[in-house]
Amino acid sequence: MAVLEPPEVDVAIAGGGPVGCALALALSGSAVSVARIAGEADFADRPIALSYGSRMILERLGAWNSVRSNPIETIHVSQQGFGRTVMRCVDYGLPALGYVTAYSELVAQLAGRTPVSAGSLRDWKSADSEVVLRLSRGEKEAGVRARLLVLADGAHSRMTRHVRDYRQQAIVAEVTAEHPRGGVAWERFTAEGPLALLPFGDRYALVWSVRPASAALLLGLSDSDFLARLREIFGGRLGNFGSVGPRSTFPLSLRHGAIAPAPRVLAIGNAAQTLHPVAGQGLNLGLRDAWELAQMLLDVAKEEIGAPRFLARYARSRSFDRYGGIGFTDFLVRIFSNSLAPLALARGAGLAALDALPPARRFLAHRMIFGFPKRSCLGIELRSRSKKFP
Ligand SMILES: Cc1cc2nc3c(=O)[nH]c(=O)nc-3n(C[C@H](O)[C@H](O)[C@H](O)COP(=O)(O)OP(=O)(O)OC[C@H]3O[C@@H](n4cnc5c(N)ncnc54)[C@H](O)[C@@H]3O)c2cc1C
């Protein structure tokens, strides 16, 4: 029987999520040959807040106009008790600080534009000049040879060196409110974890982080009791909450430093770092991983793709942004998720100071929108109100 030689490509991308698809799309039509390995879509849908920086990446990929989204013009940040600050897009000359869409919507738009090699990555062997992948295709097996394997297969595929279990679960649901405020996103810190309400059509997407025991209780409540509890915690800024859709939960942890044999293999997106959803940073960081990697792949000679020097350069170029995002979200969760009185006072004073100091607010807005790269991979800086954004 004839043995088929596995196809050879420059880059094999394992993962059918938004980050793997974005990388494949950024390379499509170029001289870099790609195999994107993805199985049947299998995920829990959730709302996703994309930063204005992510919109710029999706625009450059030609995918933005088809993604249905809701603009976030203002972000209102508060904690239970005293202290709040407000960020507005007009202060930075932007049309919006970010946008809310559904994970499924984004994946459908990106995946539909890139060819897929059906299957799921089982394992790989890396050598000096190539990496050989073994894929499962139903009952069958297949192979691919590549200069570089990019793991974009999400959080749960392999062990990571650094794990922090936040002992929080995110309850995700859509709710309606009596007095909705179009274009305003709300982030409220509570002793159990942050609560976000994101504008989503005529509803709000709720991402409510609580301790596991409270999550079980909240899931068991009737709709009206759930909404009454939400109002108690969030306050009356939107009036009463009217209805709630199906509720789902996600366990929350910080994971980074994937344990994966290194030669000719690197990880991006959640496979490289999984963050707490506070301040909506995870996917935005993953899209910057994909964008920057694509630029580097498009810039080097083929023989360099996947070589140790290439991997080291990529790791260096992403480390500021990666550890900035990890540190920022971890700091927020750990400092805000408790009820210690002195800390609550300090946090309140911090929020009030942020509100009184526009430059400090702009610094924070810049990090939330464009991340923490050493040099902006999008080649732009956040301007002050007096200057027009390009
Ligand atoms: C409740 C919640 C709210 C969130 N809100 C936000 C937000 O507002 N803003 C934000 O920026 N981020 C947010 N995030 C984080 C965001 O969802 C992730 O950062 C993002 O989905 C990462 O994309 P990814 O493509 O790297 O991984 P994933 O989305 O996990 O996709 C990985 C893909 O790889 C596939 N796969 C797995 N194993 C294999 C294999 N062996 N072979 C082939 N394919 C495989 C999976 O099926 C999946 O399709 C939130 C997360 C949660 C839990």
The ligand as a MOL file (V3000), in Angstrom:
LIG
                    3D

  0  0  0     0  0            999 V3000
M  V30 BEGIN CTAB
M  V30 COUNTS 53 58 0 0 0
M  V30 BEGIN ATOM
M  V30 1 C -16.3900 34.7030 30.8500 0
M  V30 2 C -15.2990 35.2220 29.9650 0
M  V30 3 C -15.3850 36.5050 29.4430 0
M  V30 4 C -14.3460 36.9980 28.6400 0
M  V30 5 N -14.4050 38.2830 28.1940 0
M  V30 6 C -13.3980 38.7910 27.4540 0
M  V30 7 C -13.4550 40.1300 26.9700 0
M  V30 8 O -14.4220 40.8490 27.2170 0
M  V30 9 N -12.4130 40.6010 26.2170 0
M  V30 10 C -11.3300 39.8230 25.9450 0
M  V30 11 O -10.3900 40.3210 25.2860 0
M  V30 12 N -11.2410 38.5460 26.3870 0
M  V30 13 C -12.2580 38.0140 27.1270 0
M  V30 14 N -12.1890 36.7130 27.5490 0
M  V30 15 C -11.0230 35.8980 27.1580 0
M  V30 16 C -11.1980 35.3490 25.7430 0
M  V30 17 O -12.3720 34.5680 25.6620 0
M  V30 18 C -9.9800 34.5060 25.3660 0
M  V30 19 O -8.8090 35.2340 25.6350 0
M  V30 20 C -10.0020 34.1220 23.8800 0
M  V30 21 O -11.1040 33.2910 23.6050 0
M  V30 22 C -8.7020 33.4030 23.4870 0
M  V30 23 O -8.7850 33.0010 22.1370 0
M  V30 24 P -7.8730 31.7800 21.5990 0
M  V30 25 O -8.1870 31.6700 20.1500 0
M  V30 26 O -6.4830 31.9510 22.0560 0
M  V30 27 O -8.3980 30.4960 22.4090 0
M  V30 28 P -9.8300 29.8310 22.4040 0
M  V30 29 O -10.8860 30.8430 22.2240 0
M  V30 30 O -9.8790 28.9890 23.6450 0
M  V30 31 O -9.8190 28.8710 21.1290 0
M  V30 32 C -8.9880 27.7280 21.0750 0
M  V30 33 C -9.5010 26.8030 19.9780 0
M  V30 34 O -8.6010 25.7040 19.8210 0
M  V30 35 C -9.3550 24.5020 19.6990 0
M  V30 36 N -8.5000 23.3670 20.1200 0
M  V30 37 C -8.2770 22.8940 21.3720 0
M  V30 38 N -7.4490 21.8450 21.3340 0
M  V30 39 C -7.1400 21.6390 20.0290 0
M  V30 40 C -6.3280 20.6970 19.3440 0
M  V30 41 N -5.6560 19.7300 19.9960 0
M  V30 42 N -6.2250 20.7580 17.9800 0
M  V30 43 C -6.8730 21.7310 17.2880 0
M  V30 44 N -7.6570 22.6630 17.8980 0
M  V30 45 C -7.7940 22.6050 19.2420 0
M  V30 46 C -10.5560 24.7400 20.5990 0
M  V30 47 O -11.6400 23.8950 20.2480 0
M  V30 48 C -10.8680 26.2010 20.2800 0
M  V30 49 O -11.6590 26.3190 19.1170 0
M  V30 50 C -13.2190 36.1960 28.3520 0
M  V30 51 C -13.1400 34.8900 28.8570 0
M  V30 52 C -14.1710 34.4130 29.6470 0
M  V30 53 C -14.0730 33.0150 30.1980 0
M  V30 END ATOM
M  V30 BEGIN BOND
M  V30 1 1 1 2
M  V30 2 1 2 3
M  V30 3 2 2 52
M  V30 4 2 3 4
M  V30 5 1 4 5
M  V30 6 1 4 50
M  V30 7 2 5 6
M  V30 8 1 6 7
M  V30 9 1 6 13
M  V30 10 2 7 8
M  V30 11 1 7 9
M  V30 12 1 9 10
M  V30 13 2 10 11
M  V30 14 1 10 12
M  V30 15 2 12 13
M  V30 16 1 13 14
M  V30 17 1 14 15
M  V30 18 1 14 50
M  V30 19 1 15 16
M  V30 20 1 16 17
M  V30 21 1 16 18
M  V30 22 1 18 19
M  V30 23 1 18 20
M  V30 24 1 20 21
M  V30 25 1 20 22
M  V30 26 1 22 23
M  V30 27 1 23 24
M  V30 28 2 24 25
M  V30 29 1 24 26
M  V30 30 1 24 27
M  V30 31 1 27 28
M  V30 32 2 28 29
M  V30 33 1 28 30
M  V30 34 1 28 31
M  V30 35 1 31 32
M  V30 36 1 32 33
M  V30 37 1 33 34
M  V30 38 1 33 48
M  V30 39 1 34 35
M  V30 40 1 35 36
M  V30 41 1 35 46
M  V30 42 1 36 37
M  V30 43 1 36 45
M  V30 44 2 37 38
M  V30 45 1 38 39
M  V30 46 1 39 40
M  V30 47 2 39 45
M  V30 48 1 40 41
M  V30 49 2 40 42
M  V30 50 1 42 43
M  V30 51 2 43 44
M  V30 52 1 44 45
M  V30 53 1 46 47
M  V30 54 1 46 48
M  V30 55 1 48 49
M  V30 56 2 50 51
M  V30 57 1 51 52
M  V30 58 1 52 53
M  V30 END BOND
M  V30 END CTAB
M  END
